[in-house]
């Protein structure tokens, strides 16, 4: 009979853990939706403003769609222009994170290996931060 009781307790623990994980995922999803909605309004405002600045005095006669489209195009061009610098900066940050992670072994490690180790370390750290942020935003949204 003790074995049956243990199986029931184990099953109950698994069910409770599954419920907890489901709730966590629900909150993270709700938080992601909330943040996406918030960010899309922010971006739309930025694109409108950027488009209006680009058109200058001619902006008054333009529709919001035209202004936002122009702002999006200009923002995309800026991202493309900044991409090589940002890519190099990211690579250097990943190598530095890899060196930190490897400690004394970093001196004997290949730079690409250090970047890989740094990438894994950074993804773990940033992924947990993002999940915590989304859960928190989901809890606020639900309240």
C-alpha positions in Angstrom: 0.0 0.0 0.0 2.9 2.4 0.7 4.0 2.1 -3.0 0.5 3.1 -4.2 0.5 6.1 -1.9 3.9 7.2 -3.2 2.6 6.9 -6.8 -0.4 9.1 -5.9 1.8 11.7 -4.3 4.2 11.6 -7.2 1.3 12.0 -9.7 -0.2 14.9 -7.6 3.2 16.6 -7.5 3.5 16.3 -11.3 0.0 17.7 -11.8 0.8 20.6 -9.5 4.1 21.3 -11.3 2.3 21.1 -14.7 -0.3 23.6 -13.5 2.4 25.9 -12.2 4.3 25.8 -15.4 1.1 26.3 -17.4 0.3 29.4 -15.3 3.9 30.7 -15.8 3.6 30.2 -19.6 0.2 31.9 -19.6 1.5 34.9 -17.7 4.6 35.1 -20.0 2.3 35.0 -23.1 0.0 37.7 -21.6 3.1 39.8 -20.8 4.5 39.3 -24.3 1.1 40.4 -25.8 1.0 43.4 -23.5 4.6 44.5 -24.3 4.1 44.0 -28.1 1.0 46.2 -28.0 2.8 48.8 -26.0 5.9 48.7 -28.2 3.9 48.8 -31.5 2.2 52.1 -30.4 5.6 53.5 -29.4 7.1 52.5 -32.8 4.2 53.9 -34.7 4.6 57.3 -32.9 8.3 57.2 -33.6 7.8 56.5 -37.3 5.2 59.3 -37.6 7.5 61.7 -35.9 10.5 60.7 -38.1 8.4 60.9 -41.2 7.1 64.3 -40.3 10.6 65.6 -39.7 11.7 64.2 -43.1 9.0 65.9 -45.0 9.4 69.1 -43.0 6.9 71.8 -44.0 5.3 69.4 -46.5 4.2 67.0 -43.7 1.0 69.0 -43.0 -0.7 67.7 -46.2 0.4 64.1 -45.8 -1.6 61.3 -44.3 -0.4 59.5 -41.2 0.1 56.4 -43.3 2.5 58.2 -45.6 4.4 59.8 -42.7 4.7 56.5 -40.8 5.8 54.7 -44.0 8.5 57.4 -44.6 9.6 57.1 -41.0 9.8 53.3 -41.2 11.9 53.5 -44.4 14.3 56.0 -42.8 14.6 53.9 -39.6 15.3 50.8 -41.6 18.0 52.6 -43.6 19.6 53.8 -40.3 19.5 50.2 -39.0 21.2 48.9 -42.1 23.9 51.6 -41.9 24.6 50.8 -38.2 24.5 47.0 -38.6 28.3 46.4 -39.2 29.2 48.5 -36.1 26.6 46.8 -34.0 27.6 43.3 -35.2 31.3 44.0 -34.3 30.2 45.4 -30.9 28.1 42.3 -30.2 31.0 40.0 -31.2 33.3 41.8 -28.9 30.8 41.7 -26.0 30.4 37.9 -26.6 34.1 37.3 -26.6 34.4 39.3 -23.3 31.6 37.3 -21.8 33.3 34.1 -22.9 36.6 35.2 -21.3 34.7 36.0 -18.1 33.0 32.6 -18.2 36.2 30.6 -19.0 38.3 32.4 -16.4 42.0 31.3 -16.6 41.2 28.9 -19.4 40.4 31.9 -21.6 44.0 32.6 -22.5 44.3 29.2 -24.2 41.0 29.4 -26.0 40.3 30.4 -29.6 38.4 33.7 -30.0 35.5 32.0 -31.8 35.2 29.5 -28.9 35.1 32.3 -26.5 32.4 34.1 -28.5 30.4 30.8 -28.5 30.7 30.4 -24.8 29.8 34.0 -24.3 26.8 33.6 -26.6 25.5 30.7 -24.6 26.1 32.5 -21.3 24.5 35.7 -22.5 21.4 33.9 -23.9 20.9 32.1 -20.6 21.2 35.3 -18.6 19.2 37.5 -21.0 16.6 34.8 -21.6 15.9 34.5 -17.9 15.6 38.2 -17.5 13.2 38.4 -20.4 11.1 35.6 -19.1 10.9 37.3 -15.7 10.0 40.6 -17.3 7.2 39.0 -19.4 5.8 37.2 -16.3 5.8 40.4 -14.4 4.1 42.2 -17.2 1.6 39.4 -17.5 0.8 39.6 -13.8 0.2 43.4 -14.1 -2.0 42.9 -17.1 -4.0 40.2 -15.4 -4.5 42.3 -12.2 
